[in-house]
């Protein structure tokens, strides 16, 4: 994404306990190049998630990232849901 722009919803990062940090973020941009085999669409992409970091000795020792992977896949056209209507007879 050429114009990606992360926004941190809690820039001071919420400190939980002495060595845990939780950061909620939103990433926006435009799909302008091939990504995981999908040709550029020029579409705007936007999704959000959070990082949970554990800090020990002044260093990040783990960083776990969570985001809605299905929403990410839909926006990049990696997943196309099939809609079926079930009609009771």
N, C-alpha and C positions, 0 to 999 in steps of 0.2 A: 504494500500500500504506500503510494508515494507521499501522500499528505497525512500520514497517520498522526494522530494527536491524542495522547492519553490525558485523561482528566482524573485527578485523584480527588475523590469526594470527601476525604478526610485528610488533608495534607499534613496535619501534625501526626498522623498515624495513631490509632488508638492503642495505647499500651495496656496490655493485660498481663498481669503478673510482672515479674522483674525482667524476664527475658523473652517475652512473646510480643510480636507486633502484628496487627491486622490492618491491611490497607485495602480499601474498596476502590476500584478503578473502573473507568469507562474508556473504551478505545473506539475512535472514529477514524474513518479514512475512505479512500477510494480504491477499488480493485483495478489496478492498471497494468498488472503483469501476470504472467502465468504463475499459478499457485497450486501446488500439488496436482499438476496435470490439467488444471482448469484454466482455459484461456481468459485473458482480461475481459471483464464485462463493463468496466467504467462505472459500475454501480457503487453507491455509498454503502459502506459497511459500518455497523455499530453494534457493539456488544459490551457487556460488563462482566466483572468478576472480582475476585479478591486474592490477595497473597497473604499467607500466614508465614511469618519468619520467626525462627528461634535464634536468639542471639546469645552467644556465650563467649566470654573473654573478649568482648568488643568486636566479634566477628559473627557474620551470619553463618550458622552451621546447618540449617535446613531452610528451604523455601518451598512451600506447597502452594500451587496455583490452582484455583477453581474458577470455572466459567461454564456457561450453558453450551455444551458441545453441540447439541442438536440445533440451537439457534445459529451458531457459527457455521455448521454444515449447510443449513438452509440458505444462509446469505451467500455462501460461496458456491451454491448449486451442487454441493457434494451429496445432498440428500433431497429427494423429491417425494414428499408424502403422497401416498395413494389414498384417495378418498372413496369410500364405498358406502352407499346408502343401504341400510338394512330395512326392508319393508316387511312388517308383520303381515302374514296372510291368514 
